Amino acid sequence: MTTLIKLEIIRALRNKKFMFFSVIYPPVLYLIIAGGADSRPIPGMQLNMGLYFMVSMAAFGAMTAVLLGNSERIAKERENGWVRQLRLTALPGRGYVAAKMAAAATVSLPSILLVLLVAAVVKGVRLEAWQWLAIAAGTWLGSFVFAALGVAIGYLATGDAVRPIAMLCYFGLAFLGGLWMPLTFLPQWAQNVAEWLPTHAYAALGTAVEGGSAPHLKDMAILAGYLLVFAGGAAWLYRKDTRKA
């Protein structure tokens, strides 16, 4: 399993086109969305737009790498026979899922750090050293949830259907989870739904730190629950695909 994890990380880093899109796209999007934001507090929150979108775009960028990238790569690997070769080894389903999650998380880290750097240099965001570290670490660790979802989608859908399914999950979770705009701008029913979505809990890790406090236990519990469901589902789908073969 360790060998496969190393191999997957190397393969991800060698994909220059994917790395460029995954690393450059999030900070550019942050500048577009938060470029004209002022320092006035968001209604119902203690944060301004620059701070809020720094966290949400770092989360959105990480999702781009781990969710879209993972699902499409796995679907292609199933078609070209790479996964069939892995089935000839003693690799368990959890090992395959762990390798894919590790590779995706490696790609997501540079995009997270670049968004934070752009926020500090271009937008003049100022935080304590511990806050920068906590936001970076929390956003990176939280991305494992969506990496597991990407693996599950890659095994759930065929090569032709994987992109629309992944995009639906990607944009739907981002919008309803409040990554594109603060939840206070959305209808009450959307706010009620968002409270239990992984994307809302994911971004809440960083916004809590920006406010000077530790992430809430409820948000961490929600993310842990989704991680177990997505990773367990991905491993089950891997084993199911193996039995079909």
N, C-alpha and C positions, 0 to 999 in steps of 0.2 A: 504493500500500500504506500509506503514511504517513497519508493521508486516512482510510482505512478504520480504521486503528488508533485514530485520534482519535475517530472516530464510535462505534466499539465501546466505548471507555472512557466516553464521554458517556452512551451508552445504558445502560451498567451502573450508573453513578452515579445516574441518574434513576429507576431501579427501586427505590423506597423500601422496598417490602415485602421484596424480596430482600436489599437492603442491611441492613435491620434484622435479618433472620434470620441473615445471614452474619456480621454484626459482633457482635451481642449474644449469640447462642447459644453460641459457644465459651467466653467468660469465665464465663457462668452454669454451663455444664457443668463447667468447671474447679473452681468453688466447690463444686458438688455432690459431685464425686468426691474432690477434695483437701481438702474442708472439715474433715473430722475427722482428717486425716493428721497424724502427729506427726513429730518430727525424727529418729527412729531410722533408721539406714541400712537400705536395702533389702538383703535377703540376696543376696550375690554381687555387690553393686554398692557404690560409694562415695557414692551419692546417697540423699537421703531422699525420701519420697513427694511432698512439696511441690515440690521441684526437678524430680523426674522428670515429674510431671504438668503442670508449667508448660510444658515443652517438648512433651510429647505432645499436650496439648490445643491448644496453638498450632498444631501440625501438623495435628491433626484438624479444627480450625476452618478452616484454609486449604484443606484438602481439600473441606470442605463447599462453599465458595464456588467453587472452580475445577473440581471434578469434577462435582458434582451440577448446579450452575448452568449450566456450559458445555454439558453433554450435553443437558439438557432444552431450553435455548434454541435450540440448533442444530436439534434435531428439529422444533421448532415453526417455525423459519425455513424449513426445507425444505418444510413443509406449506403455509405461507402465501405461498410464492413469492418471498421475499426472496433466497434463494440463487440462484434461477433468474435474477433480475435481475443478480446479481453475475457470473453466467456470461457475460453479454453484454459484460462488460468484459475487459480484458487481464490481469486479476488472476490470477497463478499460484497453484497449490495451496499453496505454502509461504507466500505472502503472506496467504492466508485463515487458515491455521493460526497464523501469527505474530500477526495481529490479534486472534484469539480468545484466544490465550494472554496477550497484553498486557492485554486488558480484564479477564480473570479475575484476573490477578495484581494489578491495581489494586484490585480488591474485596477480595482476601485480605489486603493489607497492614494495613488498619485493625484487622481481627480479631486479627492476630498481635500488634500493638502493644497492644491492649486487654487481651489475656490477660497479657502481661508486666506491664502497669501494675497489674492486679488482683493479680497474684502479689506485687508489691512492696508495694502499699498495704495489702491485706487480709491476705495470708499472711506478710508480713514477710520475703520473700525478699531476700537481700542478695548482690550480685555486684559485681565490678569493672566500671567503665564499659566497658572493651573487651569484656567478656563479654556485657553487654546488647546492645551493637551487633552483635557477631558472631552471637549467637543470632537476633536480629531479621533480619539480612541473610541468614544461612544458611537460616532457615525460609522467608523470602520467595522466595529464589532456587530453593530446592528445590520450591516449589509449582508451578513451571513444568512439572515432570514430570507432575503430575496434571492440569494444565490441558490438556496435550497429549493425555492419556488421555481427558479429557472430550470433546475435539473428535472423537477417533476413535470413541468410543461414540455420539456424536450422529449420525455418518454411518453407523455400522454398523447401528443399530437404527431402527425406525420410531417414530412418535410414541407409539403405544400400548405398545411394548415397551421404550422407552428408560429409563423410570424403574426398573422392576425390575432391569434389567441394571446400571444405574448404582448402584443401592442395593446389589446383591450385591457388586459390586467395592468399593464404598465401605466397607461394614461388614466384608467379608471381609478386605480389605487392612489395615483398622484393627485388627481383632482379632488376626490372625496376625502382624502387624508389631509388636505390643506397644504400641499406643497406648492401649489400655484398661487394661492391667496390665503390670507388668514381665515380661520374658520368663522370668525365673527362676521365676515362678509357674506357667508352662506346662509341659506334658510335653516330654520331650527331643526327640521327633519334630517338635513344633511349633517348638521353638527352632532345630532344624536347617533347617527350611523358612524361618523368618523371616530367617535370615542372608542370604538372597538376594532378599528382597522389597524393593521400593522404599520402603515405609513404614518398615521397620526402619532402613534406611540414612538415610532422611529425618530421623527422630527422633534418630538417632545423631549427626547433625551438631551438634545442640544439647547433648545430654548430654555429648559430648566436651568442649565448651567449658565447660560447668558444672563439669567435673572439672579444669579448668585447662589443658587441652591443645588442640591444633588438631584439626579433624575428620580422621578417618582416610582415607587415600588409597583404601582399599578401598570405603568407603561412597560417596565422591565418584565413583569409577569406576562403581559400580553405578547410581547415579542418572544419570550421563551416558549409560550404555548404555541405560537405560530411556527416557530423553528422546529419544534417537535413534530407538529403535524406535517409541515412541508418536507422535512428531511425523512420522516417515516414513510410518507407517501412516495417520495422519490425512490427510496430503497425498495419499497414494495413493487413499484412499477418496473424497476430494474430486474427484480427477480421474476416478475410476471413475464417480461419480455424474454427473459432467458428460457423460461419453460415453453414459450411459444416456439422459440428457435429449436 
